[in-house]
Amino acid sequence: MRKFLGIVFLPLLLLGCATSYPLDLFKISENSLQLRSLQTRIFDTLDEEKIITASAEALQDIGFTIDNSETKLGFMLGIKDVDATQKGQVVGAVFLDILSAAAGVSSNYYGQADAVQKVKASIIIKSSNDEKQTAVRITFQRLVWNKMGLLSRVESIKDEEMYQAFFEKLSKSVFLEEHKI
């Protein structure tokens, strides 16, 4: 009888654990298409080596160090260390720690304040043989550590000016590479 109940109820139990996903799970939002157009530029050349060299130079011009590159795959990763300390955040954290101490409660808001961050730039370079063009897509991400040395945030950067600054440098670098200047 136990085996029979197990055979009948086990599939029902497993069906109860099944997770359903929303129907629009893989639908691309308008924001993601806008972000992709912000992150991508097309260059009228099939010379990927020239674009890779120019991309590395553009990253270095805006303060990044090339951390990893796989030129055969058209991938490059740049990293830049940036101070994440914000005076207002530190003052607020110290104030809350003082209030907590006055109330006899232990706290460490100061330790949770932002201290350092790494900004990562990932570049993908892809040629389109039929159109004789090369697409460059860059994404920026920041990783923030607090004063206790713990990773507190990882987030994509969607700052339009940052992307424009990179592509302006890249365009100039491509021009210089093309004219051997």
N, C-alpha and C positions, 0 to 999 in steps of 0.2 A: 504494500500500500504506500509506503514512504517513497519508493522509487517512482510509482505512478504520479504521486503529488509533485515530486521533483521534476519529472518530465513535463507535467502540465504547467506548473507555475514558474519554472526557470525561464522559459521564453517570455512569459508575461513580465517577469521581473526585469529582464534585459531590455524589453521594449520600453518599460517605464523609465529606464535610465538613458534612453536615446535622446540626443540633443537635436532640436530643430534649429535651423538657421533662417534668418530673414531672407525673403525672396530677392531683395535687392543687395545682398551681401557683396556681390562682385560688380555691382554697377558703379561706374566711375562718376564722381560728382563733378559739377561744373568748376568747383574750386580746385580740384586736382588737375583739371585741364589747364586752368589759368596758371597754376603753379608750374606745371610742366613747360608752358610757353615762356615763363619767366626764367626757367632754368636751362633752356635750350637755345642754341644759336646754330645756324647753318652757314658753312663756309664753302665757297666755290673752288674747291680743290679736292683731289683724291689723294694727295700726299699726306698720309696719316702721320708719317714721321715728322713732318714740318709742324703739324697741328699739335702733336705730343710735345715736341720741344717748346713750341710757343706757349702751350698750357702750363708747362713746368715753369717757364720764365715768368708768366703772368702770376702764378701762385706765389712765387718767390718775391715778386715785386710788391705784393700786398701782405708780405710778412709770414707766409707759410713755409714750412720745411717739408720737402718731399719725404714721406714716411715709407711709402710702398708704391711700386709701379710695376705693371705687367704690360709692357708695350705691345706685345703680340696680341693681347686681348683688348687693348685700347683702354686700360684702366690705370688710374693714378689716384693716390691718396695723399693729401697734404694735411699737416697739423700745425696749429698755432696755439701757444699758451697765452692766456689773457687773464688779467686780474678781474675777479668777479665781485670784489668787495664793494658794497654800496653803503655810503655813510648813513643814510636813513635807516636801512635795515639793521646796521650794527647798533646805532643809537637806540632804536626800538627794542632790540634784543637785550641790551644792557639794562634799559629801563624796566623791562618785564622781569629780568633776573633780580633786580633790586626790590621790586614790588613783591616778588615771590619770597625773597629772603626776609623781608619785613613781615610777611604773613606767616613765616615759619615753614614755608614749603620749599622743597628742593627743586631747582629747575636748571636747565642749561640751554636757554634760548640763544645765548651768544654762540655756543658751539654749533648751533644749527644754521647760523648765518652763512651766506655764500662766501667762499674764500678764493678759490681758483677755478678756472674753467679751461677746457681744451675745445677749440673749434676745429672740427674736421671738415675738409672739403674733399668730396669724392667726385671724380671726373670719369665719364664714360665717353669714348670717342668711337664713332661708327661711320663707316663709309657707305655711300649708296652708289654702286657702280653704274647704274643706269642713268642717274642724274648728274654724275660727276661732281658730287658734293659730299661734304663730311659734316656730320652733326656732332656737336659737343654739348653734353649735358653735365651740369655741375649741381651738386646738392651740398648744402651746408648744415651741419649739426653741431650742437654744443652739449658738452658734458660738464656738469657743475659739481664741484666737491665743496662740502661745508668745512667749517673751521676744525671739525673733529677728524677730517680726512676721509669722510664717507661720501660716496657718490649720492647726491641728493636729487639730481634731475638730468634727464636726457631729453632733448627736444630738437625738432627741426627748426631751422631758421628760415623765415619767409620774408626777410627784409629785402625789399626791392632794390634799395641802394647798394647793398652788398653784391647782389648778382650783377647789377649794371657796372659797378666798379671792376669786377672781374672781367666781364666781357669787353669793356673798354680797353683794359690792359691786354687782353688776348687779341683783340683786333689789331692793336698797334704792334704787338709782337709778331703776329702772322704777317703783317705788312713788312716789318723789318726782316723777317726770315725770307720772305718771298723776293725781296730786293737785295738780299745779302748785305744789309747795312749793319 
